[in-house]
């Protein structure tokens, strides 16, 4: 990274709303590159770069209507357009998340976008979101998407380098934006996940949003009273999921937990379950495999790049139902899970912090 030693670098992260893999990746990158971080806001429930000694600039606050995705998206865009004049003192700008509108303030700089995905509500999930709205919301959503999509397509060509977090996202970038990108997988070993023991419960810690389909997992376990499930996360679907689990003693629903508790629950589980809708990459399966734990996943999106079917887990068909989940759980016995441990740990080595940092640094250096 010799070419970067004398460069002033800043990472723009759209926001720190929760403890997600993308946020953790950018903190690791900032530490390695000696970069500052600028973000729209930091939630009390999220990772905080300041805890890692990183100079951090907050452009606004979490208050108001930040919990509403559409409003949050607009708030973030305006923050990065109108409050980023200070970026002129930096040499290299790295963008992560919905913050690329700041590129208009970064002329004559090296602009690098680490693309977790083009905003899905603007592109591949547009019709899904549109069908969720009725009346005035639906009427407002159409022009909102048109303007936001136009702004995104106007900003993205100004990047000197596009990095996709998976082959799945690389295909989206090509399909919706017509641009080439390089693939550098995010790291999964930021918390030192390790096998501790072989417990008797299955574990899910995906954020509780509809696209993560945790409700389907919980519903499947209501049909299997002999199998134990622990869910540890938070999000808009928490109360819905609690209602599904009510009266079923084999299902334990926790809210957000500490990193220490997460390491304990993963390290001691039998296996993990992660079945999101066409996930961009999916950090959870990688973290699970680093702890030697196989994954019940779904054969779509980024999970096809991380989970090896019948070797490091079981992949459900993309149009799975509740019975398919139950069947996979019953198939992934304690004995089978233990037999998969070594393969899981070997597969996870492909997604190390070192590989991630070296890949990003080398690609940036090639543009200097």
C-alpha positions in Angstrom: 0.0 0.0 0.0 3.0 2.3 -0.5 1.2 4.5 -3.0 -1.5 5.3 -0.4 0.9 6.2 2.5 0.9 9.9 1.7 -2.7 10.2 0.6 -5.5 11.7 2.7 -8.3 9.2 2.5 -11.9 9.4 3.8 -14.7 6.7 3.7 -18.2 7.9 3.3 -20.7 5.5 4.9 -24.4 6.4 4.3 -25.3 5.8 7.9 -24.6 3.5 10.9 -28.1 2.3 11.7 -27.4 -1.2 13.0 -24.5 -3.7 13.5 -24.3 -4.9 9.9 -21.5 -6.5 7.9 -21.1 -3.6 5.5 -20.6 -1.2 8.3 -18.1 -3.5 10.0 -16.2 -3.8 6.7 -15.8 -0.1 6.3 -14.5 0.3 9.9 -11.9 -2.4 9.2 -10.9 -0.6 5.9 -10.6 2.7 7.6 -8.3 1.2 10.3 -6.1 -0.4 7.7 -5.8 2.7 5.4 -5.6 5.3 8.2 -8.8 6.8 6.7 -11.4 9.1 8.3 -15.1 8.3 8.1 -18.0 10.6 7.3 -21.6 9.5 7.8 -25.0 11.0 7.9 -25.7 9.7 11.5 -24.8 7.0 14.0 -27.5 5.1 15.8 -27.0 4.1 19.4 -27.7 0.5 18.3 -25.0 0.5 15.6 -21.2 0.1 15.4 -19.5 3.4 16.2 -16.2 4.1 14.3 -15.1 6.4 17.2 -14.9 3.3 19.4 -12.0 2.2 17.1 -10.1 5.5 17.3 -11.3 6.6 13.8 -11.8 10.3 13.2 -15.6 10.5 12.4 -17.7 13.2 11.0 -21.5 13.1 11.5 -23.4 15.2 9.0 -26.8 15.2 10.7 -28.7 13.3 13.5 -30.8 10.2 13.6 -33.9 12.0 14.9 -37.0 12.9 13.0 -38.3 10.3 10.6 -35.0 8.4 10.0 -36.7 5.1 10.8 -38.8 5.5 7.6 -36.7 4.1 4.7 -37.9 6.5 2.0 -37.4 9.5 4.2 -34.1 8.2 5.4 -32.9 7.8 1.8 -33.8 11.4 1.0 -32.3 12.7 4.2 -29.0 11.0 3.5 -28.9 12.2 -0.1 -29.4 15.9 1.0 -26.8 15.5 3.7 -24.1 14.3 1.3 -25.0 16.9 -1.3 -25.1 20.0 0.9 -22.8 19.1 3.8 -19.7 17.7 2.2 -17.7 20.7 1.0 -15.0 19.7 3.4 -14.1 16.7 1.1 -12.0 19.0 -1.0 -9.1 18.5 1.5 -9.0 14.7 0.8 -7.2 12.9 -2.1 -9.2 9.7 -2.2 -12.9 9.3 -1.4 -14.4 5.8 -0.9 -18.2 5.6 -1.0 -20.2 2.9 0.8 -24.0 2.8 0.6 -26.4 5.5 -0.5 -24.0 8.4 -0.4 -22.6 8.7 -3.9 -24.4 12.1 -4.4 -21.4 13.6 -2.6 -19.3 12.9 -5.7 -20.5 16.2 -7.2 -18.4 17.9 -4.5 -15.3 15.8 -5.3 -14.0 16.9 -8.6 -10.3 16.2 -9.3 -10.3 13.5 -6.6 -9.9 9.7 -6.9 -13.5 8.5 -6.4 -14.0 4.8 -5.5 -17.4 3.2 -4.8 -17.7 0.0 -2.9 -21.1 -1.1 -4.0 -23.0 -3.4 -1.7 -25.8 -3.1 -4.3 -27.4 -0.5 -6.4 -30.4 0.8 -4.3 -32.8 -2.1 -4.6 -36.0 -0.1 -4.2 -34.9 1.9 -7.2 -34.0 -1.0 -9.4 -34.7 -4.8 -8.9 -37.1 -4.5 -6.0 -39.0 -1.4 -7.4 -42.2 -3.3 -8.4 -42.2 -5.2 -5.0 -42.1 -1.9 -3.1 -44.6 -0.2 -5.4 -47.1 -3.0 -4.8 -46.8 -2.5 -1.1 -48.2 1.1 -1.4 -51.7 2.3 -2.1 -53.3 5.7 -2.5 -51.1 8.7 -1.8 -48.0 6.7 -0.9 -48.1 4.9 -4.2 -48.6 8.2 -6.0 -45.6 9.8 -4.2 -43.4 6.7 -4.6 -43.3 6.8 -8.4 -41.8 10.3 -8.9 -39.6 9.8 -5.8 -38.1 6.7 -7.5 -37.8 8.5 -10.9 -35.9 11.4 -9.4 -33.7 9.2 -7.1 -32.9 6.8 -10.0 -31.9 9.7 -12.2 -29.6 11.2 -9.6 -28.0 7.8 -8.9 -27.4 7.2 -12.6 -26.0 10.7 -13.0 -23.5 10.2 -10.1 -22.2 6.7 -10.6 -20.3 7.3 -13.9 -18.2 9.9 -12.0 -16.6 7.1 -10.1 -13.0 6.2 -11.1 -13.4 2.7 -9.7 -16.4 0.5 -9.0 -16.0 -2.4 -6.6 -18.8 -4.9 -6.2 -19.1 -7.0 -3.0 -20.1 -10.1 -5.0 -20.6 -11.5 -8.5 -24.3 -11.2 -7.8 -24.0 -7.4 -7.3 -21.6 -7.2 -10.2 -24.3 -8.5 -12.5 -26.8 -5.9 -11.1 -24.4 -3.1 -11.7 -24.0 -4.2 -15.3 -27.7 -4.8 -15.8 -29.1 -1.6 -14.3 -26.1 0.8 -14.8 -24.3 -0.6 -17.8 -21.0 -0.4 -16.0 -18.1 -2.7 -15.3 -16.8 -3.5 -11.8 -14.4 -5.7 -10.0 -15.4 -8.1 -7.3 -13.9 -7.9 -3.8 -15.7 -9.9 -1.1 -16.2 -8.2 2.2 -14.5 -9.8 5.3 -16.3 -12.2 7.6 -13.6 -12.6 10.3 -13.8 -9.2 11.9 -15.1 -10.6 15.2 -12.9 -13.7 15.4 -15.8 -16.3 15.1 -14.8 -19.7 16.5 -16.3 -23.1 17.1 -16.9 -23.5 20.9 -19.1 -26.6 21.3 -21.9 -28.5 19.6 -25.2 -27.3 21.0 -28.7 -28.5 20.3 -30.2 -25.3 18.9 -30.4 -23.7 15.4 -29.5 -20.0 15.3 -30.7 -17.0 13.2 -29.3 -13.4 13.7 -30.5 -11.8 10.4 -32.0 -8.3 10.8 -35.8 -8.6 11.2 -36.9 -7.1 7.9 -39.4 -8.7 5.5 -36.7 -9.5 2.9 -34.7 -11.5 5.4 -37.7 -13.9 5.8 -37.0 -14.7 9.4 -40.7 -15.1 9.9 -40.6 -18.2 7.6 -37.9 -19.7 9.8 -39.9 -19.2 13.0 -43.1 -20.5 11.4 -41.2 -23.7 10.3 -40.1 -24.3 13.9 -43.6 -24.0 15.2 -44.2 -27.2 13.3 -41.1 -28.9 14.9 -41.5 -28.7 18.7 -38.6 -31.2 19.0 -36.2 -28.7 17.4 -34.9 -25.6 19.2 -34.5 -22.2 17.5 -32.8 -19.0 18.9 -33.4 -15.7 17.0 -31.2 -12.8 18.1 -31.8 -9.5 16.2 -34.0 -6.5 15.9 -36.0 -4.7 13.3 -39.5 -3.8 12.1 -40.7 -7.4 12.1 -39.8 -8.1 15.8 -43.3 -7.9 17.1 -44.7 -10.0 14.2 -42.1 -12.7 14.8 -42.8 -12.7 18.6 -46.5 -13.3 17.8 -45.7 -16.3 15.6 -43.4 -17.8 18.2 -45.9 -17.2 21.1 -46.8 -20.4 22.9 -43.9 -22.4 21.4 -41.3 -23.2 24.1 -38.8 -24.4 21.6 -38.4 -20.9 20.1 -36.5 -18.2 21.9 -36.7 -14.6 20.5 -34.0 -12.2 21.7 -33.5 -8.6 20.6 -30.2 -7.0 19.6 -27.3 -8.6 21.5 -23.7 -7.7 22.3 -20.8 -8.9 20.1 -19.7 -11.2 22.9 -23.1 -12.8 23.1 -23.2 -13.2 19.3 -19.9 -15.1 19.3 -21.2 -17.3 22.1 -24.4 -18.2 20.4 -22.8 -18.9 17.0 -19.9 -20.8 18.5 -22.3 -23.1 20.5 -25.1 -23.7 18.1 -25.8 -26.8 16.0 -26.2 -24.9 12.7 -27.4 -21.5 11.5 -30.3 -20.5 9.2 -30.2 -17.6 6.7 -32.8 -17.5 3.9 -33.0 -13.9 2.6 -34.6 -12.8 -0.7 -31.9 -12.5 -3.4 -29.3 -11.3 -0.9 -26.5 -9.0 -2.2 -23.7 -11.0 -0.6 -24.7 -12.2 2.9 -22.2 -11.9 5.7 -24.0 -14.2 8.1 -23.2 -17.5 6.3 -19.5 -16.6 6.2 -19.4 -15.7 9.9 -21.2 -19.0 10.6 -18.7 -21.0 8.6 -15.8 -19.3 10.3 -17.1 -20.8 13.5 -17.3 -24.2 11.8 -21.1 -24.1 11.7 -23.0 -25.1 8.5 -25.8 -23.1 7.1 -29.4 -23.7 5.9 -29.5 -21.2 3.1 -31.3 -20.5 -0.1 -30.0 -21.1 -3.6 -30.1 -17.5 -4.9 -28.2 -14.2 -4.7 -24.8 -14.0 -3.0 -25.4 -17.2 -1.0 -24.6 -19.2 -4.1 -21.1 -17.8 -3.9 -20.5 -18.6 -0.2 -22.4 -21.8 0.7 -21.4 -25.1 -0.9 -24.5 -27.3 -1.0 -24.2 -30.5 1.1 -20.6 -29.6 2.0 -20.9 -26.4 4.1 -24.7 -26.4 4.4 -27.9 -27.1 2.7 -29.3 -24.8 0.0 -33.1 -24.6 -0.4 -34.6 -24.1 -3.8 -35.5 -20.4 -4.5 -39.3 -21.1 -4.3 -39.0 -23.0 -1.0 -41.9 -23.4 1.4 -42.2 -24.0 5.2 -42.1 -27.7 4.7 -38.8 -27.4 2.8 -37.2 -25.4 5.7 -38.4 -28.1 8.2 -37.0 -30.9 5.9 -33.6 -29.2 5.7 -33.4 -28.7 9.5 -34.2 -32.3 10.1 -31.6 -33.3 7.5 -28.9 -31.2 9.1 -28.5 -33.3 12.2 -25.8 -32.9 14.9 -23.7 -35.6 13.3 -23.9 -34.1 9.8 -23.1 -30.6 11.2 -20.0 -31.9 12.9 -18.9 -33.7 9.8 -19.1 -30.4 7.9 -17.1 -28.4 10.3 -13.7 -28.6 8.6 -15.1 -27.8 5.1 -16.9 -24.7 6.6 -13.8 -23.4 8.2 -11.8 -23.9 4.9 -14.5 -22.2 2.8 -14.6 -19.2 5.2 -10.8 -18.5 4.7 -11.7 -17.0 1.3 -13.4 -14.1 3.1 -10.7 -12.8 5.4 -10.0 -9.2 6.4 -6.5 -9.4 4.9 -7.9 -10.5 1.5 -10.5 -7.7 1.6 -8.0 -4.9 2.5 -5.3 -6.0 0.1 -7.9 -6.3 -2.8 -9.3 -2.8 -2.2 -5.8 -1.2 -1.7 -4.4 -2.9 -4.8 -7.3 -1.8 -7.0 -7.1 1.8 -5.7 -3.3 1.9 -6.3 -3.9 0.8 -9.9 -5.8 4.0 -10.5 -3.2 6.4 -9.0 
